[in-house]
Amino acid sequence: MGFFDLKAICINCEKEIGLNRFKTADGWICPACFKLCGYNLLTPTKTKTITNIRADIAEKETQKGELLRFNTTKKIGGFIEFDETKRQWLIPDGIFGGKKNSCIYSFDDIVEYELLEDGDTITKGGLGRAVAGGILFGGVGAIVGGVTGGKKSKSIVNSLKIKITVNDFQKPVVYIDLIKIKTKADSFTYKTNYGLAQQILSALALIQKQNDNQQIDSSFSGQKNATVSAADEILKFKKLLDGGVITQDEFDSKKKQLLNS
């Protein structure tokens, strides 16, 4: 069935469609199913099979449910939002901070981050590099702190963005665009957005500090549990020794083995 055939059948919903349709590997899909998949005009629909399409629709529905359950406890401008209870964050992608197709990330997904001005790195954080300052006043309070780094003096700035590397092999980098057009460095717009960049970087630094503390606590808990487990085992063998079931040499050997494990 060619493109100029007046009618076709959507391979997903099986409804009859006209020329307003999209080619896939297995046939055509209608505009409604195209939208359900979350596709746009840059999506290579010709490579999509019916299996891919149904999987994409299911994933999109799951994403919608996650967005509905996302409870914003803190937002910085219209650039980033946090759900501190679930330890999640997202970057709004709709008009006026709306969340149309926003991807939700865990706090644990953050690998590193940096502030870029006209492509130049101003400061970095993550993987052992800390951004200066940053505290959170209460569960939903204001995040404050400073940004340090080799900032060069400019009269005009064309781009100011935060690059966040996340633990996602398919899409390892996300950007927060604070300035996308030519802006004077002494303008109210630049100063406001640069201040918001400071707050975002401080929030990310705080999140990474919490992640580090959790790893330390987890490691300590594991060591503590291992110690308790070894003590319990030694106590069991001591009872066997006292009951004459094993010899002193056997007990000493087992005790040494458990303490060194």
C-alpha positions in Angstrom: 0.0 0.0 0.0 1.6 3.3 -1.2 1.6 6.7 0.4 -0.7 8.1 -2.2 -3.4 5.5 -1.6 -6.3 7.5 -0.2 -7.0 5.2 2.7 -5.0 2.9 5.0 -5.4 1.0 8.3 -3.4 2.0 11.4 -1.4 -1.1 12.4 -2.0 -0.2 16.1 -5.6 0.9 16.6 -6.7 -0.7 13.3 -8.8 2.4 12.4 -9.1 3.6 8.8 -6.9 6.7 8.1 -6.4 9.1 5.3 -3.2 10.7 4.0 -2.4 12.2 7.4 -0.4 9.2 8.6 3.1 8.0 9.4 5.1 5.2 7.8 6.5 2.5 9.9 8.4 -0.8 9.3 5.1 -2.7 9.3 2.7 -0.2 7.7 1.1 3.0 8.8 0.1 4.6 12.1 -2.5 7.3 12.6 -1.7 10.8 14.2 -3.4 9.7 17.5 -1.1 6.6 17.9 1.9 8.7 16.8 1.1 11.1 19.7 0.5 8.2 22.1 4.0 6.9 21.4 5.5 10.4 22.2 7.0 10.7 18.8 7.9 13.9 17.0 8.8 14.7 13.4 12.5 13.7 14.1 11.5 10.2 15.3 12.7 7.6 12.7 9.2 5.9 12.5 10.2 4.0 9.4 12.4 1.7 11.6 9.6 1.1 14.1 7.8 -2.3 14.1 4.4 -2.8 15.7 6.2 -4.4 18.6 8.3 -1.2 19.1 5.2 1.0 18.8 3.2 -0.9 21.4 6.3 -0.9 23.7 6.7 2.8 23.2 3.0 3.5 24.0 3.3 1.4 27.2 6.4 3.2 28.2 4.7 6.5 27.6 1.8 5.6 29.8 4.1 4.5 32.6 5.9 7.8 32.3 2.6 9.7 32.6 1.8 7.8 35.7 5.2 8.6 37.2 4.7 12.3 36.4 1.3 12.3 38.1 2.9 10.7 41.3 5.8 13.2 41.3 5.3 15.5 44.2 7.3 18.7 43.8 8.7 19.7 47.2 11.2 22.2 45.8 11.7 23.9 42.5 14.3 26.4 41.4 12.9 28.9 38.9 11.2 26.9 36.1 14.4 25.0 35.5 14.4 22.0 37.9 12.1 20.3 40.4 12.7 17.9 43.3 10.7 15.3 45.0 12.7 15.0 48.2 10.5 12.2 49.6 11.0 9.9 46.7 14.5 11.3 46.1 13.7 12.2 42.5 14.2 15.2 40.2 13.2 16.3 36.7 13.6 19.1 34.3 10.3 20.7 33.1 10.0 20.6 29.3 6.7 22.4 28.8 5.6 26.0 28.5 5.8 27.9 31.8 7.4 25.0 33.6 5.0 22.4 32.5 5.9 18.7 32.5 4.9 17.2 29.2 7.5 14.6 28.5 9.9 15.2 31.4 12.1 12.3 32.3 12.2 11.5 36.1 15.7 10.8 37.5 16.7 9.4 40.9 19.1 11.3 43.1 21.4 8.3 42.8 21.5 8.8 39.0 23.6 12.0 39.2 27.3 11.2 38.2 28.7 14.7 37.8 27.6 18.2 36.7 29.1 21.4 35.5 28.2 25.0 34.7 28.9 26.0 31.1 29.1 29.6 29.9 29.4 29.9 26.1 30.8 26.4 26.1 33.5 27.1 28.7 33.4 25.2 32.0 32.9 27.6 34.9 32.8 25.0 37.7 32.3 21.2 38.1 30.9 19.0 40.8 30.6 15.2 41.4 33.0 12.4 41.4 34.9 13.9 44.3 34.7 17.5 43.0 32.5 19.6 45.3 30.8 22.8 44.6 31.3 25.3 47.3 28.6 26.0 49.9 25.0 24.8 49.7 22.6 24.0 52.5 18.9 23.2 52.6 16.8 25.0 55.1 14.1 22.5 56.2 12.5 19.8 54.0 11.1 22.3 51.4 13.2 25.4 52.2 15.4 27.5 50.0 18.6 26.0 48.7 21.4 28.5 49.0 25.1 28.5 48.3 27.9 29.8 46.2 29.6 28.8 43.0 33.3 29.0 42.6 35.5 28.4 39.5 37.5 30.2 36.8 34.8 32.5 35.6 35.9 34.9 32.8 34.6 38.4 32.6 32.4 39.0 29.6 30.2 41.8 28.4 27.9 39.5 26.4 26.9 35.9 27.1 25.2 33.8 24.4 24.7 30.6 26.4 24.5 29.6 30.1 23.6 26.0 30.9 24.2 23.3 33.4 25.3 19.9 32.1 24.4 16.9 34.2 25.9 13.5 33.5 23.4 10.7 34.6 23.6 7.0 35.0 21.8 6.3 31.7 23.8 4.7 28.9 21.1 5.6 26.3 21.0 9.3 27.3 24.0 10.0 29.6 23.8 13.8 29.5 20.9 16.2 30.2 21.1 20.0 30.0 19.4 22.8 31.9 19.3 25.9 29.6 19.3 29.0 31.6 20.2 31.5 28.9 19.9 30.7 25.1 20.1 34.1 23.5 22.6 37.0 23.5 22.4 38.6 26.9 24.3 41.4 28.6 26.4 40.2 31.5 25.3 43.2 33.6 21.6 42.8 32.8 18.9 41.8 35.3 18.2 38.6 33.3 21.8 37.4 33.4 22.2 38.1 37.1 18.9 36.4 37.9 19.7 33.3 35.9 23.3 33.1 37.2 21.9 33.2 40.7 19.5 30.4 39.9 22.5 28.4 38.5 24.2 28.9 41.9 21.1 27.4 43.6 20.9 24.5 41.3 24.6 23.6 41.6 24.3 23.8 45.4 21.3 21.5 45.4 23.2 19.0 43.2 26.1 19.2 45.6 23.9 18.5 48.5 22.3 15.6 46.8 25.7 14.1 46.0 26.7 14.6 49.6 23.6 12.7 50.7 24.5 9.9 48.2 28.0 9.7 49.6 26.7 9.5 53.2 24.3 6.7 52.2 27.1 4.7 50.7 29.2 5.1 53.8 26.2 4.1 56.0 25.5 1.1 53.8 29.2 0.0 53.9 29.3 0.4 57.7 26.0 -1.5 58.1 27.4 -4.4 56.0 30.6 -4.5 58.1 28.5 -4.4 61.3 26.3 -7.2 60.1 29.3 -9.3 59.1 30.8 -8.8 62.6 27.5 -9.9 64.3 27.2 -12.9 62.0 30.8 -14.0 62.8 30.1 -13.6 66.6 27.0 -15.7 66.3 28.8 -18.5 64.5 31.7 -18.5 67.0 29.1 -18.8 69.8 27.6 -21.8 68.1 31.0 -23.5 67.8 31.8 -22.7 71.5 28.6 -24.6 72.5 29.8 -27.5 70.4 33.2 -27.3 72.2 31.6 -27.2 75.6 29.4 -30.2 74.7 32.4 -32.2 73.6 31.3 -32.4 70.0 34.5 -30.7 68.7 38.0 -30.4 70.0 39.8 -27.3 71.2 41.9 -27.3 68.0 38.9 -27.5 65.8 37.2 -24.6 67.6 40.3 -22.4 67.5 40.7 -23.1 63.8 37.1 -22.3 63.0 37.2 -19.1 65.2 40.3 -17.9 63.3 38.6 -18.6 60.0 35.5 -16.6 60.9 37.4 -13.6 62.3 39.5 -13.4 59.2 36.6 -13.8 56.7 
